[in-house]
Amino acid sequence: MQSSSFYTGFTRLCKGLAVILVLGHVLIQIFPSALPYVALIPSSTIPFAWNLITAGYIEQSLIGVAISTIGLLLFGKSLEPLWGSKEFLKFIIVVNLFTSVCVFVTAIALYYITRQESYLYTPFSGFHGVLSGFLVGIKQILPDQELSLFVLKIKAKWMPTLVTLISIATSFFITDSVSYLPTLIFGIYMSWIYLRYFQKRPETSLKGDPSDDFSFSSFFPEFLRPILDPITSLFHWVFCGRRSGSSAELRGRSLDASPLPGSDSIEAARRRERGARALEQRLAAEKLSAVGKVEGTSHQSAAENV
C-alpha cells in the first residue's frame, strides 16, 4: 500500500511542469544546436536574455531530468497544497529567475578575476536550483519531518545545509561541478530570501517569515550562530531597513514585549501546524485510496473465482 501511494497524489500543475522538463530534455537531444538558445551561456546571455528564464527548465542529462521530475512531483505533493497553485508557481518562477541572474553575475565576475574562458562558455542549466529551494520550503513548513538522505533519516530543517555541504565536498572530485554547484547554492539562497522577506502570508497582511527558527543562522549549527547573527542583521537592514522604525508593529508585539496575534513565534507555530495537518490529511487520503484499490482487487478476484 505504501508503494502504491508513492505514485499517487501528484498535482496537475506539477505534472504539467514535469512534462515541460521532459520535453526540454528531448528537445536538446534531438536538436543539440538549440542548447545555446535555451541554456544559460554567460558569453551570449546579453543578446539571448530569455536564457535567464529557460535555462532552469532544461536538463542536459537523462539522470538530471529523472531527478528533477521525481523531485518536482514529490515536493509538489507537500508544498502546493499548503501554498496554493498560484503561489507554488510564483515561487518556482521567482527562484529560477533570480538564481539564473546570480549564476550569470558570478560567472562574469569569476572570468574577470581568473581570466578562465570556461566561465563564459559553460552552459548552465537544470531544475536543481528550484529543487534545492523546495528543501528550504520544507524546512520552513515541516522542520521536524524526517526525510531520507541515502540511508540516513534527517530532519527537514537540516536538509538544505547537508545537501550544500555534500555538493561542495563532491565538487572537488567532479570536473564539471561548476555547471551545477552555483545553481544549487543560489537556489537555496534565493528561496530563503523570498520566503523570509517577500512571500505573502494569507493569514495576515504581512510578508515573509521573521521567526527565529527561519533565520539565516538557523541553517548552521548552534555554535556558529553568534558569528552569523550579524549577517542576519545585515539581511534585515537591506530588505527591511525602511520599515525598521515600526518593527514593533511588524513583528506584532505590544509595548511590554508580550506576543500578539501575528507575532513571529505564533505565526511560525501556526505554519508548522498547518503543514503537519496537511501532511497527515494527505497520508490518510493516500492510505484510504490504497485500501480501496486493494479491496476492489480482492472483490474482483473473488468474483472471478465464483
C-alpha positions as CSV (number, residue, x, y, z in Angstrom):
1,M,0.0,0.0,0.0
2,Q,2.8,2.4,0.8
3,S,4.5,1.8,-2.6
4,S,1.2,2.4,-4.4
5,S,0.6,5.7,-2.6
6,F,4.1,6.8,-3.5
7,Y,2.9,7.2,-7.1
8,T,-0.4,8.9,-6.4
9,G,-1.5,12.4,-5.3
10,F,0.6,14.4,-7.8
11,T,-1.0,17.7,-8.7
12,R,-1.9,18.8,-12.1
13,L,0.5,21.7,-12.1
14,C,3.4,19.5,-11.1
15,K,2.5,17.0,-13.8
16,G,2.5,19.8,-16.4
17,L,5.8,21.2,-15.2
18,A,7.3,17.6,-15.3
19,V,6.2,17.4,-19.0
20,I,8.0,20.6,-19.7
21,L,11.2,19.3,-18.1
22,V,11.0,16.1,-20.2
23,L,10.2,17.9,-23.4
24,G,13.1,20.3,-22.8
25,H,15.5,17.4,-22.4
26,V,14.1,15.7,-25.5
27,L,14.5,19.0,-27.5
28,I,18.2,19.3,-26.9
29,Q,18.7,15.6,-27.6
30,I,17.1,15.8,-31.0
31,F,18.4,19.3,-31.8
32,P,21.7,19.8,-29.9
33,S,22.3,23.0,-31.8
34,A,19.4,24.5,-29.8
35,L,21.3,24.4,-26.5
36,P,22.9,27.8,-26.8
37,Y,19.4,29.3,-27.3
38,V,17.9,27.8,-24.2
39,A,20.7,27.2,-21.7
40,L,22.5,30.0,-19.8
41,I,25.8,30.6,-21.5
42,P,27.2,33.8,-20.0
43,S,29.0,35.0,-23.1
44,S,25.8,35.0,-25.1
45,T,23.3,35.9,-22.4
46,I,23.1,39.6,-23.3
47,P,21.6,39.0,-26.8
48,F,19.7,35.9,-25.5
49,A,18.4,37.3,-22.3
50,W,15.5,34.8,-22.2
51,N,18.1,32.2,-21.2
52,L,17.7,33.5,-17.7
53,I,14.2,32.0,-17.7
54,T,14.5,29.0,-20.0
55,A,17.8,27.6,-18.5
56,G,16.1,26.4,-15.3
57,Y,13.8,24.1,-17.3
58,I,16.4,22.4,-19.5
59,E,18.1,19.3,-18.2
60,Q,21.1,18.2,-20.3
61,S,21.4,14.6,-18.9
62,L,19.0,11.7,-18.5
63,I,19.7,11.3,-14.8
64,G,19.2,15.1,-14.4
65,V,15.8,15.1,-15.9
66,A,14.8,12.0,-13.9
67,I,15.9,13.5,-10.6
68,S,14.3,16.9,-11.4
69,T,11.0,15.3,-12.5
70,I,10.7,13.0,-9.5
71,G,11.8,15.7,-7.1
72,L,9.2,18.2,-8.5
73,L,6.4,15.7,-8.2
74,L,7.3,14.6,-4.6
75,F,8.0,18.1,-3.3
76,G,4.9,19.4,-5.0
77,K,2.7,17.0,-3.1
78,S,3.7,18.6,0.1
79,L,4.2,22.3,-0.8
80,E,1.5,23.1,-3.4
81,P,-1.5,22.2,-1.2
82,L,-0.1,24.5,1.6
83,W,0.9,27.4,-0.6
84,G,-1.7,27.1,-3.3
85,S,-1.0,26.5,-7.0
86,K,-0.6,30.2,-7.8
87,E,2.0,30.8,-5.0
88,F,3.7,27.5,-5.8
89,L,4.2,28.5,-9.5
90,K,5.2,32.0,-8.4
91,F,7.9,30.5,-6.1
92,I,9.3,28.4,-9.0
93,I,9.4,31.4,-11.4
94,V,11.0,33.8,-8.9
95,V,13.6,31.4,-7.6
96,N,14.5,30.2,-11.1
97,L,14.9,33.7,-12.5
98,F,17.0,35.2,-9.7
99,T,19.1,32.0,-9.4
100,S,20.0,32.4,-13.1
101,V,20.8,36.1,-12.6
102,C,23.1,35.3,-9.7
103,V,24.8,32.5,-11.7
104,F,25.3,34.9,-14.6
105,V,26.8,37.6,-12.5
106,T,29.0,35.2,-10.6
107,A,30.3,33.6,-13.9
108,I,31.2,37.0,-15.3
109,A,32.9,38.0,-12.1
110,L,34.9,34.8,-11.9
111,Y,36.0,35.3,-15.5
112,Y,37.4,38.8,-14.8
113,I,39.1,37.5,-11.7
114,T,40.6,34.3,-13.1
115,R,40.6,35.1,-16.9
116,Q,39.4,31.5,-17.5
117,E,37.1,31.5,-20.5
118,S,35.3,28.3,-19.3
119,Y,33.2,30.5,-17.1
120,L,31.9,32.4,-20.1
121,Y,31.2,29.3,-22.3
122,T,29.9,26.7,-19.8
123,P,26.2,26.0,-20.5
124,F,24.4,26.4,-17.1
125,S,21.0,24.8,-17.0
126,G,18.8,22.5,-14.8
127,F,16.0,22.5,-12.4
128,H,18.2,21.7,-9.4
129,G,18.2,25.3,-8.2
130,V,14.4,25.2,-7.7
131,L,14.7,21.7,-6.2
132,S,17.1,23.0,-3.6
133,G,14.7,25.8,-3.0
134,F,12.0,23.3,-2.3
135,L,14.1,21.9,0.6
136,V,14.1,25.4,2.1
137,G,10.3,25.4,1.8
138,I,10.1,22.1,3.6
139,K,12.4,23.4,6.3
140,Q,10.1,26.3,6.9
141,I,6.8,24.4,7.0
142,L,7.8,20.9,8.3
143,P,11.1,21.4,10.0
144,D,10.8,18.2,12.1
145,Q,9.7,16.0,9.3
146,E,12.2,13.2,8.7
147,L,13.5,12.9,5.1
148,S,15.7,10.2,3.6
149,L,19.2,11.1,2.5
150,F,20.8,7.9,1.1
151,V,20.4,5.5,4.1
152,L,20.0,8.2,6.8
153,K,16.9,9.8,8.2
154,I,17.5,13.5,8.5
155,K,15.1,16.2,9.9
156,A,14.0,18.5,7.1
157,K,15.4,21.6,8.8
158,W,18.9,20.3,8.1
159,M,18.5,19.1,4.6
160,P,19.4,22.3,2.7
161,T,22.6,22.6,4.8
162,L,23.6,18.9,4.3
163,V,22.8,19.0,0.5
164,T,25.0,22.1,0.2
165,L,27.9,20.5,2.1
166,I,27.7,17.3,0.2
167,S,27.6,19.1,-3.1
168,I,30.6,21.2,-2.2
169,A,32.5,18.2,-1.0
170,T,31.8,16.2,-4.2
171,S,32.8,19.2,-6.3
172,F,36.4,18.5,-5.6
173,F,36.2,15.2,-7.3
174,I,33.9,16.2,-10.3
175,T,35.4,18.1,-13.1
176,D,32.3,19.9,-14.3
177,S,31.0,20.8,-10.8
178,V,30.9,24.5,-11.9
179,S,27.9,23.6,-14.1
180,Y,25.7,22.7,-11.2
181,L,27.1,23.9,-7.9
182,P,26.4,27.7,-8.3
183,T,22.9,26.9,-9.3
184,L,22.3,24.7,-6.3
185,I,23.7,27.2,-3.8
186,F,22.0,30.2,-5.2
187,G,18.7,28.3,-5.4
188,I,18.9,27.8,-1.6
189,Y,19.9,31.4,-1.1
190,M,17.3,32.9,-3.3
191,S,14.5,30.7,-2.0
192,W,15.3,31.7,1.6
193,I,15.3,35.4,0.7
194,Y,11.9,35.1,-1.0
195,L,10.3,33.1,1.8
196,R,11.9,35.2,4.5
197,Y,11.1,38.6,3.2
198,F,8.6,38.6,0.3
199,Q,6.2,35.7,0.3
200,K,2.7,36.9,1.2
201,R,1.1,35.2,4.2
202,P,-2.6,34.7,3.6
203,E,-3.5,34.6,7.3
204,T,-2.1,38.1,7.9
205,S,-1.3,41.3,5.9
206,L,2.4,40.8,6.4
207,K,5.0,39.4,4.1
208,G,7.8,36.8,4.8
209,D,8.7,34.7,7.8
210,P,10.6,36.7,10.5
211,S,10.7,33.8,13.0
212,D,14.0,33.0,14.6
213,D,13.6,29.3,13.5
214,F,13.9,30.5,9.9
215,S,16.7,33.0,10.3
216,F,19.9,32.7,8.1
217,S,21.8,31.4,11.1
218,S,19.3,28.6,11.6
219,F,20.9,26.8,8.6
220,F,24.0,26.3,10.6
221,P,25.0,24.5,13.9
222,E,24.3,26.3,17.2
223,F,27.9,27.2,17.9
224,L,28.2,29.2,14.7
225,R,25.1,31.3,15.2
226,P,26.7,34.1,17.3
227,I,29.1,34.6,14.4
228,L,26.4,34.5,11.8
229,D,23.8,36.7,13.6
230,P,25.4,39.9,12.4
231,I,24.9,38.7,8.8
232,T,21.3,38.1,9.6
233,S,21.0,41.7,10.8
234,L,22.6,42.9,7.5
235,F,19.9,41.0,5.6
236,H,17.2,42.6,7.7
237,W,18.7,46.0,7.1
238,V,18.9,45.5,3.3
239,F,15.4,44.2,2.9
240,C,13.5,45.8,5.8
241,G,15.6,48.9,6.5
242,R,12.8,51.3,5.7
243,R,10.4,49.6,8.0
244,S,12.8,49.1,10.9
245,G,11.3,52.1,12.7
246,S,8.0,50.3,13.0
247,S,9.5,46.9,13.8
248,A,7.3,46.5,16.9
249,E,4.2,46.8,14.7
250,L,5.6,44.5,12.0
251,R,6.7,41.8,14.5
252,G,3.3,42.0,16.1
253,R,4.4,42.8,19.7
254,S,3.0,45.0,22.3
255,L,4.9,47.7,24.2
256,D,5.6,45.3,27.1
257,A,7.0,42.7,24.6
258,S,4.2,40.2,25.1
259,P,3.4,38.3,21.8
260,L,0.2,39.3,20.0
261,P,-1.6,37.6,17.1
262,G,0.7,37.8,14.1
263,S,3.9,37.7,16.1
264,D,6.9,35.7,14.9
265,S,6.6,32.7,17.2
266,I,2.8,32.4,16.9
267,E,2.8,32.6,13.1
268,A,5.7,30.1,12.8
269,A,3.9,27.7,15.1
270,R,0.7,28.1,13.1
271,R,2.6,27.5,9.8
272,R,4.1,24.3,11.2
273,E,0.7,23.1,12.5
274,R,-0.9,23.7,9.1
275,G,2.0,21.8,7.4
276,A,1.7,18.9,9.8
277,R,-2.1,18.8,9.5
278,A,-1.9,18.9,5.7
279,L,0.7,16.1,5.6
280,E,-1.5,14.0,7.9
281,Q,-4.5,14.5,5.7
282,R,-2.6,13.7,2.5
283,L,-1.2,10.5,4.0
284,A,-4.6,9.5,5.3
285,A,-6.1,10.1,1.9
286,E,-3.4,8.1,0.2
287,K,-3.8,5.3,2.6
288,L,-7.6,5.3,2.1
289,S,-7.1,5.2,-1.7
290,A,-4.7,2.3,-1.4
291,V,-7.0,0.4,0.8
292,G,-9.9,1.0,-1.7
293,K,-7.7,-0.3,-4.5
294,V,-6.8,-3.5,-2.6
295,E,-10.4,-4.2,-1.6
296,G,-11.5,-3.6,-5.2
297,T,-8.9,-6.0,-6.5
298,S,-9.9,-8.7,-3.9
299,H,-13.6,-8.4,-4.8
300,Q,-12.8,-8.7,-8.4
301,S,-10.6,-11.8,-7.8
302,A,-13.4,-13.3,-5.7
303,A,-16.0,-12.7,-8.4
304,E,-13.7,-14.4,-11.0
305,N,-13.3,-17.4,-8.7
306,V,-17.0,-17.7,-8.4
